[in-house]
Amino acid sequence: MFRRARSHALPALPALLALCAGGAFAQGSDRTEQDFANYSFAHELGSGIYERDGRLLQIYRLPFEWRYREPTPDAPGVVLLLPATLGFLDFAPLDILGEELPDRIDAFSFVPGIGLEFERGEHLRIMPFAKVGVALANHADVSGTLYSIGVYNEYRPATPADRQVRLRSDLLYSGVNYRGSLPSDTFLRWRHGAEARRGLGYRIARHELEGGLFGVLDWYIDPPTGPITGIDIPSLQFEAGVLLGTRPALRLWRLTMPPVGLSYRFAGDVSAWRLVFGAAF
């Protein structure tokens, strides 16, 4: 079984998955030899770093999506959700500086899904969504089937052309069914977020750089526990940070390239700095 990495000062490494919507920088904890919340939820909660028998396992989330059709007053928009995660044993991002790249993928998940985005007036959008996929790993017990269902509503008030504000609430239920002997696990989360961005006046071709601030309040009605856990996951968590992206967003074919950001999550024993890839919420 994988265990949570102890409190080493590892720069540029993601922290506990159970707190993430992107990558994270781990902070220390008084506890040792604690089991961690289930990393199989990385497709929803973000990247993480874990330890198994003294070996580091890092999980990186790629939050891609393909906006097939924009919503109109007469028909919903269609968004193809394509989150994938990659896991590497005994590899640190700083190894790239020495031109050492991982030679294999030790864990992988792909959880495709679809969202139907409805317009409600000029500024409000609502999107129910569902996803199902698989997690594969070189340890058979932690391979399994992943699924998520949920709904979000997003309000974007009228702002000047160089600014953007969005307020969002979502309700998410996610689960994992293992192929091995480990018991299934689920979590239920209610999230509220606010974000403000503005253009910075610098351009890359036709794309203007934009910066932003955001805040997120999460209520884990039923937190992810993992098969066995010694970590107290607070039901209420708060996060605040900054983002840097482009306007319009960079795209590869129809895949939207995510912005990046830095934030701090207040979550008791497992509070952490986070390096955010993709939308803050």
N, C-alpha and C positions, 0 to 999 in steps of 0.2 A: 504494500500500500504506500502511496505517496504521502509524505508528511510535509507540513509547512516548513519552509526554510527558517533557520534560526536567525537572530538579529545581527547579521553581518552588515557592515557598511559597504554595500555594493552600489556604486554609482551607475545610473542609467539602466537599472533593472526594475521591472514592474513589481508591485507589491501584491498583497493578497487579492486574489480574484474576487472574492465575495464582496469587495467594496468597489469594484471597478466598472467603468463603462468605457475604458481605454486602458493604456498601460499605467504602471504605477511605480514609484520609488519606495522601497520597503523602509519602514521605520522599526526601531527596536521595540521589544516587548519584554516584560519581566519574566514571562513564562518560557520554559524550554520543553522540548519533546512534546509539542502539542500537535494534534492532528488538525487538518485544515478543512475549511468548507470546500465542497466539491468543485474541482477545477473543470468538470465537464460542462458547467454553465458558462464557460468563457464566451460562447456565441452571443450571450445576452449581457453578461456582466463585465467582460473585458479581459485584458491580458493578466498574467500572473506568473510568479516564480515559486516553485515548490521543491522539496527535497525528498528523495527516495533513497534510503540506505546510504546517505552521504553523497548522493549524486543530485545535481541540480536539474530540474525540469522547468523549462520556460515555455509559456504559452503566449502566442501573439495572435490577436484578433484582427481580421481584415474586414471592415464593415462596408462591403460593397453593396450597391443597389442599382437597379436599372429602372428608370422612370419610363415606362412604356407609353403612357398616355397621361396628359395633364387633365385634371377634373374640369368639367364645365357645369353650368346650371342644370343641364339635361342628362348628364352621364357622369359616373364616377371616374376618377383617374385610376390608373392601374400601375402599381409599383411592384416590381419583382425584387424581393429581398434575398441577398446572396451572401450572408455572413459565413466566413470560413475562419478556422483557427489552425495554426501550425505550432507544433511543440518540438523542442530540441533539448536533448540531454547534454549536460556538461559543456554548454556554450554560453559565452557572455558577449553582449554587444560590443564591448571594448576589444574583443578579439578581431573585429573588423579592421581596427587600426593597424593590426599586424598582418592584414590581408589573409586572415584565417576565417574561412566561411564554413558553416556546418556542411558535412558531407552526406547527411541523411536527415529525414524527417521522422521523429520518434512518436509523434502523436498528431492526429489530424481530425478535424471535424468539418462538416459542411451541412448547413441547415437551411436549405432554400425555402422560400415561402412567397406569399402574395399578400398585398394590401390593397384595399379598395378605398380610395380617398374621395370623400364627398365634400362639396362646397356648401356652406351654410351662410349665405350672405357674402359680402365682399371680403371679409377679413377672417372668417372662421372655417377651418377644415377639420373633418373627423375621419379617422381611418381605422377600421377594424382590420386585423391581420392574423395570419396563422402560418406556422412554419413547422417542418418536420425533417429530420435528417439523421445522420449517423456520426458517431465518434469512433475512431479507430486508434489503437495504441499497441505498442509492442508488449504490453502487459494485458493479456486477454481479459482479466477481470474488470478493467476500466473501459472496455469498449462497450458501446451500447447505442440505443435509440434515443434521440433528443427531440423535444417538441416544445412549442410555445404558442400561446394564443393571447390576444390582448386587444386593446383599443386605446387610441389617443385622440385628444382634441387639441388643436393648436390655434391660437388667436394672434393675428398680426395686425396691430393698429396702424392707422395711417401715420406716416412719418415723412420727413424731408427725403429727397431722392438719394442723398448720400448716407442715409441711416436706415437701420432695420431693427425692429424690436419684435420678439416673439415670446408668448406665454404658452406653456404647454403642460397638460396633465395627462398621465397615462396609467392604465391598470394592466399589469402583466402577470400571467401565470405560466410557469415553465417547469419542465420535468425531465428526468433521465431514467430510462430503464436499462439496467446492465445485462449483459449477456452472461456474466459470471455469477458468482455467489453473493456479490454485494447487493444490499437492498436498494430499491428505487428511492429517488429523492425528488422533491419539488420545492418551489418557493412561490410566494405571492407578494407582489410589490405594488405600492401606489406611489407615484412620483409627481412632483410639481417642480417646474423649472421656469426660469426667466433668463432671457439673453438679450443683450443690446450690442449691435455692431455699427461701425461707421467706416467709410472709405478713408484711406490714409494718403491719397494723392499720388501714390507711386504705382507704376504700371509695368507689367510683364506682357509685352505684345498688347492684346486687347483686354487683358485681365488686370483689374485694379486690386492692389493689396488692401485688405480690410482687417481691422482689429476689433476685438470685442471683449466684453465682460459677461460672466454668467454666474448663476447660483442655482443649486439643486437641493431640494428637500425630499428625501426618500423615507417612506414608511414601509418596513418589511413586516407585513401582517403575519406571514409565515416565512421566516428567513431560511436560506439554504443551509442545511446542517451537515451534509456529507454523511457517510456511513457511521463514522465515529468522530466526535469533535470535542476538543477541550477549549475552544475559543468562544467567548461570549460575543455574539454578533448583535450590536445594538439594534433595536427595532427602528429607532429614528436616527438618521444620518444626514449631515449637511455638508455641502461642498461648494466652494467658490473658486473662480479662476479666470484666466484670460485665454483668448483664442486668436490665431492668425490664419487667415485664409485668403481667397481671391474672389472677386466679383466680376463677371459670373464665375461659378466654380469651374475649376479645371476638369476636363472629362477625357477619358480614354475610351473611344467609341461611345457607348452610352453609359459607361460606368463613371459615376461622380467621384472625383478624387477628394478625399476628406481633408478638412483643415486640421491644424495641430494646435495644442494648447497646453498650459500648465495650470494645475489647480491643487488645492489642499482639501482633503476630505476629513471631517471631524467625526470620528467613529470609535471613541473609547480606546481600548487597548490596541486596536488595529488602525488607528488614524494614519494617514499616509499622504505624501505628495503623489500627484498623478500626472503622467505625461499622456495627454488625451489625443487620440487619433479619431477623427470623425467628429460628428456633432456632439456637443457636450451632453445632450439628453435627447 
